[in-house]
Amino acid sequence: MDTVSGTTDLVTMEIGEDYPELREAVRRVCARFPGEYWRELDEKSQYPTEFVRALTEAGFLGALIPEEYGGTGLPLRAAAVILEEVCASGGSASPAHAQMYIMGTLLRHGNEEQKNRYLPKIASGELRLQAFGVTEPTTGSDTTRLKTRAEKKGDSYVVTGQKVWTSRALHSDLMLLLARTTPVDQVKKRTEGLSVFLVDIKANLGKGLEIRPIKAMINHNSTEVFMDGMEVPAGNLIGEEGKGFRYILDGMNAERILIASESIGDGRWLLKKAVDYAKERRVFDRPIGQNQGVQFPLARAHAELEAADMLARRAAALFAAGRDCGPDANMAKMLAAEAAWHAGEAAMQTHGGFAFAKEYDIERKWRETRLFQIAPISTNMILAYIAQHVLGLPRSY
């Protein structure tokens, strides 16, 4: 058989629960934060500080950090399992997931001084790296046309621009920022001239940096970030100036795989709730789960979740082996997002009017699953990628 890593065979890998001890450890932590905890946060649009602290203290948010820097040095699949179990337990992994895929840029492209300075503190929880400043109001998914500028002046870069949908910026110590260091009309390719910086948020607040929360349909702690003359030390430039676009692309496949796992976790939570309710709820002297109109959407959601899970596992195995995982990562994210949404729809229909009662948590999870078809990359963008890079069709944009 073709083995893509030293330990994982794509054909014979265990079907079901891999990393059982890790899963159980995550479940134990999540059990301390029941539905009431998340509902209260949702009502007040608050950040789950206690939950994130508990994940950090258990070592889960340092899973991808090598042991030499204070982490546990686990592979991407293990990180995906952690996020999946958080969601499958009824919680939300989004307040903490960014730290897992953002740090990849620092791990792969940062210098030793930067790694030694930041990674141990991130692993211990002394510092949080949860904010990723890329998207802008006027450019959206067209990242190469972003307008945030960073100009080198002496030993610092002076940054001016605006970011939007920068989640968790008010609850993070550090932000990974993508800015243009060479004007787009002075480069051969639009992907050139972009650079990545590690920004000390708290040191810059009120000194050229302003952060405003965005009220949204779900409690995602999103913000707008305004930079006007913000100074970033040259030593906080990650890698080489002008090559930042490639650096963040390296982390996007990991992000897709992790988000796919979150979607699968959400879908499984919703499906279990719906199945349990369908068995218990009796109408016309029979359980509603006896009706095919209730059964079939649940059965289809299960099949879709299992298929998405297998593709996400394959993508993670390819990632670990250092092989091209772009198509698998994107397809896994798309299929998992759709499967989770279908599970959410089935759960809403199964619960009927009670789905709208907040105490059941169905409507909260239903709202959360809708986001995955838009962010961190929309379904249509993934379809365009597949058409061009997998099927060889002409670029559509």
C-alpha positions as CSV (number, residue, x, y, z in Angstrom):
1,M,0.0,0.0,0.0
2,D,1.1,3.6,-0.6
3,T,2.0,5.0,2.8
4,V,2.1,8.8,2.9
5,S,3.7,9.0,6.3
6,G,5.7,6.8,8.6
7,T,2.7,5.8,10.6
8,T,-0.4,6.3,8.6
9,D,-1.6,4.2,5.7
10,L,-4.5,5.9,3.8
11,V,-6.1,2.6,3.1
12,T,-5.8,0.8,6.4
13,M,-6.0,3.7,8.9
14,E,-8.3,3.0,11.7
15,I,-12.0,3.8,11.0
16,G,-13.6,5.6,13.9
17,E,-12.0,7.3,16.8
18,D,-8.3,7.9,16.4
19,Y,-6.4,9.4,19.3
20,P,-9.0,7.9,21.8
21,E,-7.1,9.1,24.9
22,L,-6.7,12.6,23.5
23,R,-10.4,12.7,22.7
24,E,-11.4,11.6,26.2
25,A,-9.1,14.2,27.7
26,V,-10.7,17.0,25.6
27,R,-14.2,15.7,26.6
28,R,-13.3,15.9,30.3
29,V,-12.4,19.5,29.9
30,C,-15.5,20.3,27.9
31,A,-17.7,18.7,30.4
32,R,-16.9,21.5,32.8
33,F,-18.5,24.0,30.3
34,P,-22.1,22.9,29.6
35,G,-24.6,24.5,27.3
36,E,-25.6,27.0,30.0
37,Y,-22.0,28.4,29.9
38,W,-22.1,28.9,26.1
39,R,-25.7,30.3,26.1
40,E,-24.7,33.0,28.6
41,L,-21.7,34.0,26.6
42,D,-23.9,34.1,23.4
43,E,-26.4,36.4,25.1
44,K,-23.7,38.8,26.3
45,S,-21.4,38.5,23.2
46,Q,-18.5,37.6,25.6
47,Y,-15.3,35.7,25.1
48,P,-14.9,32.3,26.8
49,T,-11.9,33.3,28.8
50,E,-12.2,30.5,31.3
51,F,-12.6,27.8,28.6
52,V,-9.6,29.0,26.6
53,R,-7.6,29.1,29.8
54,A,-8.6,25.5,30.6
55,L,-7.6,24.3,27.1
56,T,-4.3,26.1,27.5
57,E,-3.6,24.6,30.9
58,A,-4.4,21.2,29.6
59,G,-1.8,21.7,26.8
60,F,-4.2,21.5,23.9
61,L,-3.5,24.9,22.4
62,G,0.2,24.1,22.4
63,A,-0.4,20.8,20.5
64,L,1.5,21.9,17.4
65,I,4.4,23.7,19.1
66,P,7.5,21.5,19.2
67,E,8.5,20.1,22.6
68,E,11.7,22.2,22.6
69,Y,9.6,25.3,22.8
70,G,7.3,24.0,25.5
71,G,4.6,22.4,23.4
72,T,3.6,18.8,22.9
73,G,4.7,18.5,19.3
74,L,1.7,16.6,18.0
75,P,0.8,16.3,14.3
76,L,-1.9,18.3,12.5
77,R,-4.4,15.4,12.8
78,A,-4.1,15.5,16.6
79,A,-4.9,19.2,16.5
80,A,-7.9,18.5,14.3
81,V,-9.1,15.9,16.8
82,I,-8.9,18.4,19.6
83,L,-11.0,21.0,17.7
84,E,-13.5,18.3,16.5
85,E,-14.1,17.1,20.1
86,V,-14.6,20.7,21.4
87,C,-17.4,21.2,18.9
88,A,-18.8,17.6,19.3
89,S,-19.1,18.3,23.0
90,G,-21.4,21.3,22.3
91,G,-18.8,24.0,22.7
92,S,-17.2,26.3,20.2
93,A,-13.6,25.9,19.1
94,S,-13.4,29.2,17.1
95,P,-12.3,31.3,20.1
96,A,-9.1,29.2,20.3
97,H,-8.5,27.6,16.9
98,A,-6.6,30.5,15.3
99,Q,-3.6,29.9,17.6
100,M,-3.1,26.5,16.0
101,Y,-2.9,27.5,12.4
102,I,-1.5,31.0,12.8
103,M,1.6,29.7,14.7
104,G,2.5,27.6,11.6
105,T,3.8,30.8,9.9
106,L,6.0,31.5,12.9
107,L,7.1,27.9,13.2
108,R,8.0,27.5,9.5
109,H,9.3,31.0,8.6
110,G,10.3,32.7,11.9
111,N,13.9,32.9,13.0
112,E,15.2,31.3,16.1
113,E,15.2,34.5,18.1
114,Q,11.5,34.9,17.3
115,K,10.7,31.3,18.1
116,N,12.5,31.3,21.4
117,R,11.0,34.6,22.4
118,Y,7.3,33.8,21.6
119,L,6.6,30.1,21.3
120,P,7.3,29.1,25.0
121,K,5.0,31.9,26.2
122,I,2.3,30.9,23.7
123,A,2.5,27.3,24.8
124,S,2.2,28.2,28.5
125,G,-0.6,30.7,27.9
126,E,1.4,33.7,29.0
127,L,0.8,35.1,25.5
128,R,-2.1,34.5,23.2
129,L,-1.7,34.5,19.4
130,Q,-5.3,34.5,18.3
131,A,-5.7,37.3,15.8
132,F,-5.0,37.1,12.0
133,G,-5.1,40.5,10.2
134,V,-5.6,39.7,6.5
135,T,-9.1,40.5,5.2
136,E,-9.9,44.2,4.3
137,P,-13.3,45.9,3.7
138,T,-12.7,46.7,0.1
139,T,-10.7,43.7,-1.1
140,G,-12.2,40.7,0.6
141,S,-10.8,37.4,-0.9
142,D,-8.6,39.3,-3.3
143,T,-5.7,39.3,-0.8
144,T,-3.1,40.4,-3.3
145,R,-4.8,43.8,-3.6
146,L,-4.9,44.6,0.1
147,K,-4.2,48.3,0.8
148,T,-2.6,48.2,4.3
149,R,0.9,49.6,3.9
150,A,4.0,49.0,5.9
151,E,6.9,51.4,5.2
152,K,10.4,50.8,6.5
153,K,11.7,53.8,8.5
154,G,14.9,53.1,10.4
155,D,14.5,50.1,12.7
156,S,10.7,50.0,12.4
157,Y,7.9,49.6,9.9
158,V,5.1,52.2,10.0
159,V,1.8,50.6,9.2
160,T,-1.3,52.3,7.9
161,G,-4.5,50.6,6.9
162,Q,-7.6,48.7,8.0
163,K,-8.6,45.1,8.5
164,V,-12.1,43.7,9.0
165,W,-13.4,40.4,10.5
166,T,-10.2,40.1,12.5
167,S,-11.7,37.8,15.2
168,R,-10.4,37.8,18.8
169,A,-8.2,40.9,18.4
170,L,-9.5,42.2,21.7
171,H,-8.6,39.0,23.4
172,S,-5.2,38.3,22.0
173,D,-1.7,39.6,22.9
174,L,-0.3,39.1,19.4
175,M,-1.6,39.5,15.9
176,L,-0.2,38.1,12.7
177,L,-0.5,40.9,10.1
178,L,-0.2,40.9,6.4
179,A,0.7,44.2,4.8
180,R,2.1,45.5,1.5
181,T,5.7,46.6,1.7
182,T,6.1,47.2,-2.0
183,P,3.3,49.0,-4.0
184,V,1.5,46.6,-6.3
185,D,2.5,48.7,-9.4
186,Q,6.1,48.1,-8.6
187,V,6.1,44.3,-8.5
188,K,6.1,41.8,-11.4
189,K,3.4,39.6,-9.7
190,R,0.6,40.8,-7.4
191,T,1.6,38.1,-4.9
192,E,5.0,39.8,-4.5
193,G,5.7,42.7,-2.1
194,L,3.5,41.4,0.8
195,S,5.1,40.9,4.2
196,V,4.1,39.3,7.5
197,F,4.5,40.9,10.9
198,L,4.0,39.8,14.4
199,V,2.3,42.8,16.1
200,D,2.2,43.3,19.9
201,I,-1.4,44.4,20.2
202,K,-1.4,45.7,23.8
203,A,1.8,47.7,23.3
204,N,0.2,49.5,20.3
205,L,-3.4,50.1,21.4
206,G,-3.9,53.8,21.5
207,K,-0.6,54.3,19.7
208,G,-1.6,54.0,16.1
209,L,-3.8,51.0,16.7
210,E,-7.6,51.0,17.3
211,I,-9.8,47.9,17.6
212,R,-13.6,48.0,17.4
213,P,-15.9,45.1,18.0
214,I,-18.4,44.0,15.2
215,K,-21.8,42.7,16.4
216,A,-22.7,39.7,14.3
217,M,-25.2,36.8,14.0
218,I,-22.9,34.5,16.0
219,N,-20.6,35.2,19.0
220,H,-17.3,35.1,17.1
221,N,-15.7,38.1,18.8
222,S,-15.0,39.7,15.4
223,T,-13.5,43.2,15.1
224,E,-12.4,45.9,12.8
225,V,-8.7,46.9,13.2
226,F,-7.5,50.4,12.3
227,M,-3.8,51.3,12.0
228,D,-2.6,54.8,11.5
229,G,1.1,55.2,11.9
230,M,1.4,52.1,14.0
231,E,5.1,51.2,14.5
232,V,6.3,47.6,14.4
233,P,9.9,46.8,15.1
234,A,11.8,45.4,12.1
235,G,12.7,42.4,14.3
236,N,9.0,41.4,14.2
237,L,9.1,40.9,10.4
238,I,8.5,37.1,9.8
239,G,10.9,35.7,7.1
240,E,11.9,37.9,4.2
241,E,10.3,41.1,3.2
242,G,8.0,40.8,0.2
243,K,7.4,37.0,0.5
244,G,4.6,37.1,3.0
245,F,1.9,35.9,0.7
246,R,3.7,32.5,0.3
247,Y,4.1,32.3,4.0
248,I,0.4,32.6,4.8
249,L,-0.5,30.3,2.0
250,D,1.6,27.6,3.7
251,G,-0.8,27.9,6.7
252,M,-4.1,28.0,4.8
253,N,-4.2,24.3,4.0
254,A,-3.7,23.6,7.7
255,E,-6.5,26.0,8.4
256,R,-8.9,24.3,5.9
257,I,-8.2,20.9,7.6
258,L,-8.8,22.2,11.1
259,I,-12.0,24.0,10.1
260,A,-13.2,20.9,8.4
261,S,-12.8,19.0,11.7
262,E,-14.6,21.7,13.6
263,S,-17.5,21.4,11.1
264,I,-17.6,17.6,11.5
265,G,-17.7,18.0,15.3
266,D,-20.6,20.5,15.1
267,G,-22.4,18.2,12.7
268,R,-22.0,15.2,14.9
269,W,-23.3,17.1,17.9
270,L,-26.3,18.3,16.0
271,L,-26.9,14.8,14.6
272,K,-26.8,13.1,18.0
273,K,-29.2,15.6,19.5
274,A,-31.6,15.1,16.6
275,V,-31.4,11.3,16.7
276,D,-31.9,11.2,20.5
277,Y,-34.9,13.5,20.2
278,A,-36.4,11.5,17.3
279,K,-36.3,8.4,19.5
280,E,-37.9,10.1,22.5
281,R,-40.4,12.4,21.0
282,R,-43.8,10.7,20.4
283,V,-46.6,12.1,18.2
284,F,-49.6,10.1,17.1
285,D,-48.6,7.3,19.5
286,R,-45.3,6.6,17.8
287,P,-41.7,8.0,18.0
288,I,-41.2,10.6,15.2
289,G,-38.0,8.8,14.3
290,Q,-40.1,6.0,12.9
291,N,-41.2,8.3,10.0
292,Q,-39.0,8.3,6.9
293,G,-39.5,12.1,6.6
294,V,-37.5,12.4,9.8
295,Q,-35.2,9.4,9.3
296,F,-33.9,10.2,5.8
297,P,-32.4,13.7,6.4
298,L,-30.6,12.3,9.5
299,A,-29.3,9.3,7.6
300,R,-28.0,11.5,4.8
301,A,-26.3,13.9,7.2
302,H,-24.6,10.9,8.9
303,A,-23.3,9.7,5.5
304,E,-22.1,13.1,4.5
305,L,-20.3,13.6,7.8
306,E,-18.5,10.3,7.5
307,A,-17.4,11.0,3.9
308,A,-16.1,14.5,4.9
309,D,-14.3,13.0,7.9
310,M,-12.4,10.5,5.7
311,L,-11.3,13.2,3.3
312,A,-10.2,15.4,6.1
313,R,-8.1,12.5,7.5
314,R,-6.5,12.0,4.1
315,A,-5.7,15.7,3.8
316,A,-4.1,15.6,7.2
317,A,-2.0,12.6,6.3
318,L,-0.8,14.3,3.1
319,F,0.0,17.4,5.1
320,A,2.0,15.4,7.6
321,A,3.9,13.7,4.8
322,G,4.8,17.0,3.2
323,R,2.9,16.2,0.0
324,D,0.5,18.5,-1.9
325,C,-2.7,18.5,0.1
326,G,-4.3,21.6,-1.4
327,P,-7.1,19.8,-3.3
328,D,-7.9,17.5,-0.4
329,A,-7.8,20.3,2.2
330,N,-10.1,22.5,0.2
331,M,-12.6,19.7,-0.7
332,A,-12.6,18.5,2.9
333,K,-13.4,22.0,4.2
334,M,-16.2,22.4,1.6
335,L,-17.8,19.0,2.2
336,A,-17.6,19.2,5.9
337,A,-19.1,22.6,6.0
338,E,-22.1,21.4,3.9
339,A,-22.5,18.2,5.9
340,A,-22.6,20.3,9.1
341,W,-25.2,22.6,7.7
342,H,-27.3,19.7,6.5
343,A,-27.1,18.2,10.0
344,G,-28.1,21.5,11.4
345,E,-31.1,21.7,9.1
346,A,-32.1,18.2,10.0
347,A,-31.8,18.9,13.7
348,M,-33.9,22.0,13.3
349,Q,-36.7,20.1,11.4
350,T,-36.6,17.2,13.8
351,H,-37.0,19.4,16.9
352,G,-39.7,21.5,15.2
353,G,-40.7,24.5,17.3
354,F,-38.4,23.4,20.2
355,A,-35.4,24.0,17.9
356,F,-36.0,27.8,18.4
357,A,-35.9,27.5,22.2
358,K,-32.4,28.5,23.3
359,E,-32.3,26.0,26.1
360,Y,-31.9,23.2,23.5
361,D,-28.8,24.9,22.0
362,I,-29.9,23.8,18.5
363,E,-30.4,27.3,17.2
364,R,-27.0,28.4,18.5
365,K,-25.2,25.5,16.8
366,W,-27.3,26.0,13.7
367,R,-26.2,29.6,13.4
368,E,-22.6,28.6,13.9
369,T,-22.5,26.0,11.2
370,R,-23.7,28.5,8.6
371,L,-20.5,30.5,8.9
372,F,-18.4,27.6,7.6
373,Q,-19.7,28.0,4.1
374,I,-18.4,31.5,4.0
375,A,-15.3,31.6,6.1
376,P,-12.4,31.2,6.2
377,I,-13.0,30.6,2.5
378,S,-16.3,30.5,0.7
379,T,-17.7,27.4,-1.1
380,N,-17.6,29.2,-4.4
381,M,-14.0,30.0,-4.1
382,I,-13.2,26.4,-3.4
383,L,-15.2,25.3,-6.4
384,A,-13.2,27.8,-8.5
385,Y,-10.0,26.4,-7.1
386,I,-11.0,22.8,-7.9
387,A,-12.1,23.8,-11.4
388,Q,-8.8,25.5,-12.2
389,H,-6.2,23.5,-10.3
390,V,-7.7,20.0,-10.3
391,L,-9.8,19.9,-13.4
392,G,-7.5,22.1,-15.5
393,L,-10.3,24.5,-16.6
394,P,-9.6,28.2,-17.4
395,R,-9.3,30.5,-14.4
396,S,-12.7,32.1,-13.8
397,Y,-11.5,35.3,-12.0
